[in-house]
């Protein structure tokens, strides 16, 4: 019987090629998106879940409470891991690790020095790190590889990169042109699904040479996102037990600080998704992806249902004959479900192939590392099986019920009413559902694009045009910095140069508690330090509202603050702070306030403007900010590189335009916008496929009606209007449903931004108008062809 079902199903599908193609294409697109989204979600859910006892691994993190605000940090003070290990037996292992990105690695081979810029950087790790995390050692003794100073282990990939096929053990490398270290072991290459991306691990004792402050066992005064501490708890210990004892360290080591720390345990499974603590992908993005995938699959199923019910009248006699010959309703239903299943299986195969072909583009686009591995496992086998069964029943059940319910006597007489048999109202409802989904995605795309444009193009309170950020070479002395700055100013095309820690808006922030006007206590808010020379304020066009700019100096002597600092002190006028003393960083930075600048955005528009101060602090400068003439930008950049490289031949030159740095801050939002754009286009395309198919069958049923109308004098426009008016009403209804829902969703999304656009009526109207135009073009293409047909042939048609 099944063989007979398949044979008949295949004949029906091959006989109606347009119907079959539209259905397969729609289902293929929907299912391919579902497969790609499944692979992306699976990829992110798999991060660091392969470690032994991963459910007992936690990261120590900090909630810093100050002045009613809470800041979340993925770090704790450096000494905490050591004292926790010594004071308590809650954990089996405790490991500290400090990771620094963009490290310069030098390798000397045959008298030639080769330089490599490692974007993922290097990590200084305690040996216990490799007891907690499952990164197997291919060469070396696990017990001794990271015990001595100036030793390191590297991945197999790094060993191949630096030394080729030669044995890397006991070979020498140099970090940032001043720390030499010896290779004592080789790690298996890191898997793609881990948040630990450094491939060079130096011994923790070497950390003291690299950063004496952060590695100090007395450094309780601050935290850095570069430093992390992990613990693996004993099986009989809960995280709640540990968190009960952690406040004791705050009382003992930070009792006088206004910045109150609350140390917490963050599960390893939460690290990749918790945006507060620097997670790569917020869990909300995965939920949104999954929901969009479901929407697209539903949209494709709606197409199938619409086309199948529209064709019901064509197949009514076939059903009548089957029933007269003895077929039961269940058998007829099974036949049509078999046809749906055949289409779904073909679509699933094509979708799988399409997904594989799309992997490279998806990896580049979403910075993922999807491979066939993420589709060759039991989870995917279950997913694809459930998807085929679900789509088959979603798409095939209703048409099967409609078709199998025909009464044989009525169908064989040909007196069955098409409006009743083709699920007229159901088709209209399903078209509305399709365009509700499409318009939701279009509105979301418009709102997100405008918020991104606002974030990247709005006035940030400073001049960012044609500014190039060049790194200050590692180990540069003050005299070298000033000399290179002078040389830059002499180059053609260079307008201004400033030495600074970072641009006015940056994620490179140093925040501390301020002591104002010799008060006995620090203020209960933080202030962000922008170390910079006297050219910083005029070069970036910062507007002074009171006082003056700082005088040239290489040390901290005086400060310029922003208006927000004045507001947080609850003062009425910027003039009130002029001449008052300001003490920062526990009193190590001290001087009078000489000026106040108008507020500028120091962080992304997702955050409020913070209190900021600007002061000369030569040892804290990290960048040359160079304003250039864009007319001859290529020549100027080449000259900058030559001048910089002559002074630092042992280091790598790199630069980035400030606009690009600012855009990088919105990378997660840009990624979400890219997703919405792609899926909105696909959803609209699938919807248009369905409309085209429904209009085609609608036209075939109205052949004689259209012929009569033309004989009676109807014009082509009037006939097209018959088709257009029906679908226009449905799209308007879809818009009335989608608009309020999109308004609520977009309001919730915009809450992520401290500074946001207002939702305007035109954003919704343009989405509705766009959907209307696309739909009418789809409908009109088929309607015009029908209207132009010879009425004589139409009236002769049986």
Secondary structure, DSSP 8 states (H G I E B T S, - for coil): -HHHHHHHHHHHHHHSHHHHHHHHHHHHHHHHHHHHHHHHHHHHHTTT-SSTTGGGEEEEEEEEEETTEEEEES---TTHHHHHHHH--SEEEEEEEEEESSEEEEEEETTEEEEEEETT-EEEE-TTHHHHS---EEES-TTTTTTSTTEEEEEHHHHHHHHTTS--TT-EEEETTTEEEEEEEEE----SS-S----EEEEGGGHHHH-HHHH-TT--S---TTEEEEEEE-TT--HHHHHHHHHHHHHHHSTT-SSEEEEEEEEHHHHTT-GGGT-SS-HHHHHHHHHHHHHHHHHHHHHHHHHHHHTTGGGHHHHHHHHHTT--HHHHHHHHHHHHHHHHHHHHHHHHHHHHHHHHHHHHHHT----GGGTSSHHHHHHHHHHHHHHHHHHHHHHHHHHHT--HHHHHHT---HHHHTTHHHHHHHHHHHHHHHHHHHHHHHHHHHHHHHHHHS--SS--TTEEEEE--TT--HHHHHHHHHHHHTSTTEEEEEEESS-SS-S---EEE-EETT-SS--SSEEEEEEB-THHHHHTT--EEEE------SS--EEEEEHHHHHHTT-S-GGGGTT-EEEEGGGTEEEEEEEEE-----S-TTS---EEEEE--GGG--EEEEEE-GGGHHHHHHHHHHHHHHH-TTS---EEEHHHHHHHTTHHHHHHHHHHHHHHHHHHHHHHHHHHHHHHHHHHHTHHHHHHHHHTT--HHHHHHHHHHHHHHHHHHHHHHHHHHHHHHHHHHHTT-SS-----HHHHHHHHHHHHHHHHHHHHHHHHHHHTS-HHHHHH--
